[in-house]
Amino acid sequence: MSTDTALVVIDVQVGMFFASDPVYQGDELLTRIGCLLGKARQAQIPIVYIQHTSERKGHPLEDGTAGWQIHPSIAPRAGETIMQKRMPDAFY
């Protein structure tokens, strides 16, 4: 396993794919990320998921709601890290 490489998946949550304001080319995005995840897992590269959490009622990524969940097609596996963030920038 590489000690200086990781795959970071940022804010790929169900709420990004709501029909009211979907992410551009969402299906293609999920396919690409799924492919990258497969390669990282095969190479035993650590995978870190960053999950945006909003405390604002009615927000598409409101904590604990269906939209807040990481998209099921790229869901983390046991042992993969999930980090919560409350700021719009994952590197803030």
N, C-alpha and C positions, 0 to 999 in steps of 0.2 A: 504494500500500500504506500502511495506517495505521502510524504509528510508535509508537503507545501502546496497541495492542490485540493480544492474542494469544489463541488457544484453547489451554487446558491440559487434557490428558487424563491423569487420574491413576489408576494401578493397574488399568487395564482389561486384565487378563491372563487367560489361559486357566484358570489355577487358581481363579479366582473363579467359574467356571461348572461345576466338578466336581459330579457328581450327589450326592456325599456332603454338600455344604454350598453349594448354588448361591446366587448373588446374587438378590435379590428382583426378579422380572419381568425376567430377564436378556435375553430376546429384545427386549423393548420398549426396554430400556436401550441395547442395541447399535444398534437402529434409530434412536433419537434422536441418539446420538453420531454415527452415520454421516451423518445429515442435517446436523448441525452442522459436521462435517468438510467435507462438500460445499460448504456455504455459505462456510466460511472459505477453502477452496482457491479458490473462484470469486472471492472478494474479495481474494485474495492476502494474507490475514492469516496471520501466522506461527502454526505449530502446534508445540506442545511436548508430548511424551509423557513422563510420569514413570513409571518402571518400578521397582516394589519388588523388591529382591533380598535373599533370605535365604540365609545361609550354613549354616543349620541343616538337617541331613540329614532328609529326609522331609517338610519343609515344603512346602505346595502351591506356593509361589513360590521354591523353592530355585533358586539361580543355575544357569542352563544347562539346566534341565529343561523338559519340555513345558509344564508349568503356569506357568512363569516367562515364557513368550513373550507378547508383546502379542497380544490376540485377533486372529485373522486377518481377521475381518470389518471391523475398523477399523485395520488395520495401517498403519504409517507409510509414506510414500512417500519416494523419494530426496530428500535435502535437508532433510527434517523432523527436528527435534532430538529425541533420546531422552536423557533424564537418568536415571541410576541413583540410587536412594536405599536406605539400609539402616535408616532409622528409620521408624516407623509414620506420622509426620506429614510430608507433602511440604513444609511450610512451616517446619519446625523450624530 
